[in-house]
Amino acid sequence: MSTDGIDQGRLVDALATTVTIAPSVPDACQAAVRALAEQLPGTIAVLLDLRGRLRCFGAAGAWQVFDGVPSDAGVIGRVFRTGKAAEVCDVRADPDYIPLDPDVRTEVCTPIVGPHGPPFGVVNIESAESPPLEQVRAALERTAQVLGERIAGLGGLPAESAGQQLLRHAVELSAAADEPAVLQRCLAATQDISGLSSAAIAVGTGSDTRIQAARGPLAGLLVMADRPALALLAARTRRHGSTYSLGDPESLDARGFESLTEAGIRTMIAVPIGGRHDDGGVLLAVDHRVDVPETVTVSLLELLAAQTLVCLERVRLVGQLRLRASSDPLTGLGHHGRFTERLARAQPARTAVLALDVDQFKAVNDTYGHQEGDRLLVELVRALQATLRAEDDLYRIGGDEFAAVVEVTHETEAQAVAERLVAAARRVGRTISVGVALREPGETAENTLRRADDALYAVKRSGRDGAKLAESGAVSRPLMVLPPTVTEP
């Protein structure tokens, strides 16, 4: 910025002859930037609020500028939130400054406010020079005033462009943590982009075609839709590509979809998820009103479907990696880390720990080899899991060592669970030894496991193939060393 002063009158004239007659909001913003750039060297930008993000509608004076900034970030975010102008003499000393140009020293930012209400944007300038701050601030305030009045006169802030709308939803999809979140965000994006009231995702083939997720006032209708009609729709969409309706089905050919049109659907867009695959999903947007979707809308939904597939594959892969990281690859049971976490949540007087050991398992490996030993373990685990209740958890914590955590109301119930496990092992031709300990009030989970382990070794000493309830509070030997709790990624 020049230190020679600013011709405020010249700026006012430039704003009056350009901004006040601009035919659109983007034109008005760019005209305001040009008027300032004639007198103020530096990076000048006008950013307006679009759905919680400050988007650049006009800029000058730099090779690189931000297209969009979160409304709570940077000096411009601070000005937008507070409605108060900011003059930063040394950007290096301001923790809110977002660096883009390494030579910038100063930043001046002013909110844009309409006739009524809070700020809806900012005018911002950054420079490598030392400016006359009062003059610069006055220039920006005058520009923001004229620009705010013109934007209000044009009807207010413009709507998002189709590309900005899709970008916002793509970012939200990418941040989804699991499959249900991906599906729900996809459906919300479908409603927003299409302008239709309801959305759904159909999966499966033939008679197995069904609605996996639905959203909107017609969600229930879609979930209960005729399976043959859904199957026909899905098959056509997967094989030939996206389709959309052209008008009222009462006057146009809607054969094959009578169950949908009779239920009140008058407009529909169908987009394949996963390309031309028999097992791919189909994204649906529907409404009870008659409309003719624009082809660009269908294209945007195709891009959304592609992004949804990428996000689904990502969360599924992450889920598989988490499972592998926290599970025994042979049996599929949780290992040390998950057992330790579950043990820490054990409730006194309501949770029992069962320590299990396969009797003489080493002899199997030595005699028949590890492959046969692995087969035996898998068969045994299946038998034990079939015996346990849905709320019980079984873990593999060593080569032939297992542990179960079960919710019970009394120690005799825990003993009964252990005896059923012993009987299950016998049915597949093996025997196990089980120690049982009910966590006592005031007792640590680790001490409960020690008592279960002691009871297990008592069974071993008495001949194996059985279950024993641990003595209350008695611990005779150190607990086997467990690794620290593993936090799943």
Disulfide bonds with the S-S distance in Angstrom:
none
